[in-house]
Amino acid sequence: MNLEDELRKALLREEPPAGFAERVLARAAAQADAPAHRWWRLPRMRLAAVAACAVLLALAGAGYRQWQGEMAKQRTLVALGIAGGELRATQIRVRHILAERAGATGETGARMEDR
């Protein structure tokens, strides 16, 4: 036999076995009545999904805490810079006032530094 004859024989129409249509309809009806299996209904998959969510929340929380720490550090550095600037300005004003008083009373610079 050649290939064409084998293909014709394999592709010939055949009548289905007796009761084939009834079995197909019965199986379709049974599957329609059964609840659909969804992945989250499986205990292992549900547990894995919950564990993955817990890990993601923990990582997000840790990242947020680190971000909060960095922001607090930046705010502290800004506050210290402002306070340092104010302290320098106050020291300059005090020295200026002391220099004016020393000049008015005739004190020397050496005595002004002793104060």
Buried (B, 14 or more C-beta within 10 A) or exposed (E): EEEEEEEEEEEEEEEEEEEEEEEEEEEEEEEEEEEEEEEEEEEEEEEEEEEEEEEEEEEEEEEEEEEEEEEEEEEEEEEEEEEEEEEEEEEEEEEEEBEEEBEEEEBEEEEBEEE
